[in-house]
Amino acid sequence: MTVRFLDLGRMPYLRCWGYQRRLFDVLTAHRDEPSENAGWILTVEHPPVYTLGKSGKGTNLLVSEAFLRSKGAEYYHIDRGGDITFHGPGQVVCYPILDLARLKLGLRDYIDTLEEAVIDTVAEYGIQGGRIAGASGVWIVGNDTPPRKICAIGVRASRFITMHGLALNVSTDLDWFGYINPCGFVDRGVTSIARETGRTVGMDEVKQQLVKHLSEKLNVEIYNN
């Protein structure tokens, strides 16, 4: 089974959301046809933007939308699961548009697979990521400090076709998270590869590592579109 990969560089959130939907529609329209192609994996960086999932609480945005606009950030209610999160420069956002039926994966197994790929990716930089029961994403725990999230995960699946995905903080300005209760939590922090390692890591390098580990965990060949 194969998956096509496309790095979109830096793209505004709304434009990328529309691009996701177009790929979703293509995959849905051809889902009953024999094919070795299971979809696409997109990587992208967004200008500053906050997104609130369909089950999220607006009260987890701690400032007004006007204030966000004054800071140069956008805000959207979207159709993924999960609560509120931030996307911005220095963050690898990955949107797999995949046919889970072709991959023989259920939704829970798929989310576990995304988390495992990220755990293996951050391990490349000496970071021990893990899971917390009842909280999606990848976390850093221990050292007598509150858990801190390094990667948020929020997906949508319809007729076994996925949208949205994950956001891995590489060198993100973490001050942006101060305007929200990230993912709805008030007692946990956020972190990045740069914060944990004390050094700068290239975005392209992290994208390549993430795609490599997604290929391994999904058991697919990923090739440039």
C-alpha positions in Angstrom: 0.0 0.0 0.0 1.3 3.5 -0.9 0.6 7.0 0.4 1.5 10.2 -1.4 3.5 12.9 0.5 3.3 16.6 0.0 5.0 19.4 2.0 2.9 22.6 1.6 5.5 24.9 3.2 3.8 27.8 5.0 0.1 28.1 4.2 -2.8 30.0 5.9 -5.1 27.7 7.8 -8.3 28.3 5.9 -6.6 27.7 2.5 -5.1 24.4 3.8 -8.4 23.3 5.4 -10.0 23.7 1.9 -7.2 21.7 0.3 -7.7 18.9 2.9 -11.4 18.8 2.0 -10.7 18.5 -1.7 -8.4 15.6 -1.1 -10.9 14.1 1.2 -13.6 14.3 -1.4 -11.4 12.7 -4.1 -10.5 9.8 -1.8 -14.2 9.4 -0.8 -15.3 9.4 -4.4 -12.9 6.6 -5.3 -13.0 4.6 -2.1 -14.8 1.6 -3.6 -12.4 1.3 -6.5 -9.4 -1.1 -6.4 -6.3 0.8 -5.6 -2.9 0.5 -3.9 -3.1 4.2 -3.0 -4.4 4.8 0.5 -4.3 8.7 0.4 -2.0 11.6 1.2 0.1 12.9 4.0 0.5 16.7 4.1 3.0 18.6 6.2 2.6 22.4 6.6 3.4 25.4 8.9 0.6 27.8 9.5 0.7 31.5 10.4 -0.6 32.0 14.0 -4.1 30.5 14.3 -6.3 29.0 17.0 -8.7 26.2 16.2 -11.5 24.9 18.4 -12.8 21.4 17.8 -16.4 20.5 17.6 -16.5 19.1 21.1 -14.4 22.0 22.6 -15.5 24.7 25.0 -15.2 28.3 23.9 -14.3 29.3 27.5 -10.9 27.7 26.9 -10.1 30.7 24.8 -9.0 33.1 27.6 -9.0 36.3 25.5 -11.3 37.9 23.0 -11.2 37.2 19.2 -10.5 40.9 18.7 -7.4 40.6 20.9 -6.2 37.6 18.9 -6.6 39.6 15.7 -4.6 42.5 17.2 -1.8 40.0 17.8 -2.0 38.8 14.1 -3.7 35.5 14.9 -6.8 33.9 13.4 -9.5 31.8 15.1 -11.7 29.1 13.7 -14.3 26.6 14.9 -13.6 23.4 12.9 -14.9 19.9 12.5 -12.2 17.8 14.2 -12.3 16.2 17.6 -10.6 17.7 20.6 -10.7 21.1 22.2 -8.7 24.3 21.4 -5.1 24.4 20.2 -2.7 26.7 18.6 -0.8 26.4 15.3 2.0 28.6 14.3 5.6 29.0 12.9 8.0 26.5 14.2 5.4 23.8 14.5 5.2 20.8 12.1 1.5 20.2 11.3 0.7 16.9 9.7 -2.6 16.2 8.0 -3.0 12.5 6.9 -5.9 12.1 4.4 -6.1 8.4 4.5 -8.5 5.5 3.8 -8.5 3.5 7.0 -10.4 0.7 5.4 -7.5 0.1 2.9 -5.0 0.3 5.8 -7.1 -2.1 7.8 -7.1 0.3 10.8 -9.9 1.3 13.2 -10.0 4.9 14.4 -8.6 4.2 17.8 -5.7 2.2 16.3 -5.1 5.0 13.9 -4.8 7.6 16.6 -2.4 5.2 18.5 -0.4 4.9 15.4 0.0 8.7 15.0 1.1 8.9 18.7 3.6 6.1 18.2 5.1 7.8 15.2 5.5 11.0 17.1 7.0 9.2 20.1 9.6 7.7 17.8 10.3 11.0 16.1 11.0 12.9 19.4 13.1 10.0 20.5 15.5 10.8 17.7 16.3 14.0 19.7 16.7 12.2 23.0 13.2 13.1 24.2 11.1 10.4 26.0 7.5 11.0 25.0 4.6 9.1 26.2 0.8 8.9 26.6 -1.5 9.9 29.4 -4.7 8.0 29.9 -7.7 10.0 28.7 -5.7 12.6 27.0 -4.7 12.3 23.3 -1.4 13.4 22.0 2.2 13.0 23.1 3.4 14.1 26.5 6.5 14.6 28.5 6.1 13.3 32.1 8.3 13.0 35.1 10.9 15.2 36.7 8.4 16.2 39.4 6.8 18.7 37.1 3.3 18.8 35.6 2.9 16.9 32.3 3.7 19.0 29.3 2.3 18.3 25.8 4.8 18.3 22.9 2.3 17.2 20.2 -1.5 17.7 19.9 -3.7 15.2 18.0 -7.2 15.9 16.7 -8.8 14.0 13.9 -12.0 13.6 12.0 -13.1 10.4 10.2 -16.1 9.9 7.9 -16.7 6.6 6.1 -13.3 5.6 7.3 -11.6 8.6 5.5 -9.5 10.8 7.8 -8.9 14.6 8.0 -6.9 16.8 10.3 -4.1 15.2 12.3 -1.2 16.3 14.6 0.8 19.3 15.5 4.3 18.8 16.8 6.1 21.7 18.5 9.6 22.0 17.2 10.7 25.6 17.9 7.2 27.1 18.4 6.9 30.3 20.5 5.2 28.8 23.4 3.9 32.1 24.7 1.0 31.8 22.2 -0.4 29.0 24.3 -0.8 31.4 27.2 -4.0 32.7 25.6 -5.8 29.4 25.9 -6.3 26.3 28.1 -4.4 24.1 25.6 -6.6 21.1 24.7 -8.9 22.1 27.6 -6.4 21.4 30.3 -5.6 24.0 33.1 -3.1 21.9 35.1 -0.7 20.9 32.3 1.9 22.7 30.2 3.2 22.7 26.7 6.7 22.2 25.4 8.8 21.8 22.2 11.7 19.9 20.9 13.8 23.1 21.2 12.6 23.6 24.9 13.4 20.0 25.8 16.8 19.8 24.1 18.1 23.4 24.4 19.0 23.5 20.8 17.6 24.4 17.4 16.4 21.6 15.2 15.6 22.1 11.5 11.9 21.9 10.5 12.7 19.9 7.3 14.7 17.4 9.3 11.8 16.9 11.7 9.3 16.5 8.9 11.5 13.9 7.3 11.8 12.0 10.6 8.0 12.1 11.1 7.2 10.9 7.6 9.7 8.1 8.0 8.1 6.9 11.3 4.6 7.3 9.9 5.7 5.0 7.0 6.9 2.4 9.5 3.9 2.5 11.8 1.3 2.6 9.0 3.2 -0.1 7.1 3.0 1.9 3.9 5.4 3.3 1.3 5.3 7.1 1.3 6.5 8.8 -1.8 6.6 12.4 -2.9 3.5 13.5 -4.8 
